[in-house]
């Protein structure tokens, strides 16, 4: 039963990944169709991520009231309808209207599923779970690129992806009884707190999440992680078209390879977690992303930009899932759900404000500033993460995961 539930969770993360990479690769063509300024994409992206922040912050109450299965179903339905709305949108105003449910559909289910897996499943499942997000994020640009190159129609690309989302809605609807049976029969049980975990939570039970030492550093790491990931996804194609002078379809394919680097990297990370701990994988990924960002910043031929983008994607691969999986270990299981919601909200804050900020700066200067912003974000993420590791090591709050996690 627990295995079937895990399959459903994986499918849900495909649905989360599919819409995330569409706007950036389609925008060079959409901008021309709507005769819109370059930075409009940033405001659209901000609207989507803003909805996600709101739903992340209220995720605790929503999940307690409706359950993870129903929230996942409703979220996927919202995104499917929003993507269909993009297909029919006659103007920019309608794109902004459809961006609201597209954002709201992601937040609560993202926080709920991440915390559920962090507590109940081993680290490799968190990496593979986000690998499936990468599958969706990789397939999306490929579909858009196919329609742009074949028919020069971004709308048909959105229509096709909306159809995939509606298929997932049907699967999730049919799986609702499975969620109910698993919860009722308690086939997945809560971990018993270790002595270290109990002592840690005794020290923090009277504190608000932001008062717990180390939480703010963790939030900063999430902020700049999503700043890197989303900024490359949104503006990478425009950088390649306007600075490297690549055709829009080729640029879309290259951005797809960036997401492919994230996807393949997370698949590989799932196996590496058997040999390395999360903290080591986070550090290694940040170093690889730093090398990729440096390559993007150097005035080399276009092929080096492709290599740099792939390296950034490959480096990002282990960071997000490993940081999420570390949440109960860093701050205790009883605190993890609300802290997970905070982390997701701050992560989407990075997605909300950093790409539009780059778009605003680029519209008043040049999109050529793109690689230098990415380099700054990666360095900020690395420094905050390392400072958190130093603090946790000194305090001795790295807790061992309980062997009672589901062994799948």
Protein Blocks (a to p, Z undefined) as FASTA:
>chain_A
ZZmmmmmmmmmmmmmmmmmmmmmmmmmmmmmmnopafklmmmmmmmmmmmmmmmmmmmmm
mmmmnopklmmmmmmmmmmmmmmmmmmpmbfklmmmmmmmmmmmmmmmmmmmmmmmmmmp
cfklmmmmmmmmmmmmmmmmmmmmmmmmmnopaklmmmmmmmmmmmmmmmmmmmmmmmmm
mmmnomaccddddfklmmmmmmmmmpcfklpghjlmmmmmmmmmmmmmmmmmmmmmmmmm
mmnopafklmmmmmmmmmmmmmmmmmmmmmmmmmpcfklmmmmmmmmmmmmmmmmmpccd
fklmmmmmmmmmmmmmmmmmmmmmmmmmmnojklmmmmmmmmmmmmmmmmmmmmmmmmmm
mmmmcfklmmmmmmmmmmmmmmmmmmmmmmmmmnopaccddfkbccZZ
